[in-house]
Every structure is written in C-alpha cells, then in structure tokens.
Amino acid sequence: MARIPVAVVGATGLAGQQFLAALDGHPAFELAALAASPRSAGKAYGDAIRDEKGASRWFAEGRVPDAFASLPVQDAAAFDPRAVSLVFSAVDGDAARELEAIWARTTPVISTASAFRMEPDVPLVIPPVNPDHVELLEEQRRRRGWKGFVAPIPNCTTTGLAVTLAALEPAFGVEAVLMTSLQAVSGAGRSPGVGALDVVDNVVPFIPREEEKVESETRKILGLLEGGEIRAHPMGLSCTCTRVSVLDGHTESVSVRLSRRASPAAVAEAMRAFRAPADVEALPTAPARFLEVHDDPYRPQPRLDREAGGGMTTAVGRIRPDPVLGGAKYVLVSHNTKMGAAKGAILLAELVHARGLV
C-alpha cells in the first residue's frame, strides 16, 4: 500500500526534529517536504541544522535519519501544502495561528501548537481517551469552509493527567483534582528555554500559562461531544506547574476526589483495566498498554519509566487514599517529548487516517 506524503513544518526546531525521528520508517506516512524559517530555507536538512561552526544541532534521539538529511528545506511562510496529504506543524506562537489556518484551507494539519486548542470547533484528542471527538473535524470543515482541518494535540503536561483520569471517570466519577507537576527541561525547548544556571540545583516554581492550559484542556478532553460542540467536564481542577532538573519525562503528583468511594486496590485495578478502543490499539504507534501501574513505592521515576511503551505509556504508582479530598492520590510519569509531543501527534494522525479523515 502506498504511503501518504506528509510535510513537517518547523522541521529544524526540537519538536520538528522529534517528528523526523518518529517518522523514519513509518509504515503509513512518507516524509515528502520540510519547511522552517527563512534562515534554513534553500539548504539541505543536514546542513540547515548545523551552526556557523559546523556543529550539528540535532537534539532528538539517535542521529539525523539518512533518508531525510538531503531533503531541501522550504520557507515555512511560502510553503504550499497542496503537494502533500497531511501537514505536521511544529510551529509556535502567533505564527502557528496564522500559518495553520492557511494550510488547513486545502490540507489537514496535525499540530503541537496551542493556537487552536480551545476553539469551539476544534477537538483536542488523545486517541486512547476521546477518539470519537475527531468527528468534530467535519463540523470544523463545514463551518470554516476548509478542505482540511486543524487538529492540535494537548499540552504535554495535560496528556498523562488526562489518561489517568480517563481510567477513573467511568469507574468512580471524578469531581475535583489537585495536581503538582515536576516538569522536564526538554518541555521548555531549546530557544528560548531554561538556562542551565536556572535549573541545576533548583526548582523553578512557575511556567508561564502552563497551569491555565492544563486546567482548561483536561476539562475539554474529558468533556462530552454533542450537537457539534464539546461540553467541558465539570470537575474542579487546580494545578501547580514547576520545572526541575530532569531531561525528559514529566512527573505529576495527583489527588482526586471521586464521586464513589474506592480503595487504592480498586483504583489500581481500574487503571490496569484501562483499554483504548480496538482501532486505537491497532494503530502503528500505539503501545501495548497506555497505562502501567507499579506496586513498587519508589516508582514511577523519569529515568526508569519515561520510555515505557516506546515513550507512549503513562506510568503510575504510589496509589493511596487521600484523606482530605476523600478519594485517591498517586504519582505519574509521562514522556513529554514522545507521547506528549511528536509521537502523540503521529498517533493522532494515524487515528484520523484510520477513520477516513485523511
């Protein structure tokens, strides 16, 4: 079966590099075009990621895939998406909002950016959690007159939290959540980022706009799609997001008030029993399990657990009663640059392709 031609825009940045690493040898998607800033345009990709002294600025795992090193880099502002069937956008900020809307007029866009996440006609999909929300993409096309669509993935801190709550909601009901994150420095990217002298021997207690994103996005993801819109989940949710001296893998301490009483054993069993729909579990990038529960009280840990399921599995441990909220509390680790970024976006692209939207 012929593979679908795709493009990565923002290809030279950290998120773009993660897309390339994950697309190397992909069974359904063929990387056909790359685009980035004007300073990279016109160069072969392998040259575009070298600095003025010739040093490679490839920060993803492994090395630049041989199949992509010689591909030419186009100017993102002039990129024509009609040459491909799908665009992976790793563009940030205001540029994402402008450019993704242009590309979506003709071509589906899967994005890591936050620009469209909270638009009423834009679903915010984590495939094992709310795959049926992709149906809203047809409504988005109708309302905006686009042939394509914009489908963003959530904030990387949202992802692990939402997966765990999705396991608890049908079993016990989720009423309120308190979450404190200890986030890896890779979540800040490379430019701008968190300076070494800021984070070594330190905890940075503030990440701009992060807490608000996690709170609103989680309610949307766990909400109900009806009548062409998503009704947000009514849970109370309060987050504190911090940056710590860890390379990859976000750790989160979570306390949940449940509608029905549940022992720690029952909570663990609900998480172990969590399964995605069959068509999601069959996707090429899907892990064997999206949730893994540890009995060892010293797990999960980023170094030990971030690569579970190829970086696509959320690891959970320290499940115990919460005497204040009257529910349960636990610790999770989720890979922010894999499930929470490029590989999660590719999983979403696989889902929309499997459901006939691409």
Order of alpha helices (4+ residues) and beta strands (2+ residues): beta-alpha-beta-alpha-alpha-beta-beta-alpha-beta-alpha-beta-alpha-beta-alpha-beta-alpha-beta-beta-beta-beta-alpha-alpha-beta-alpha-beta-beta-alpha
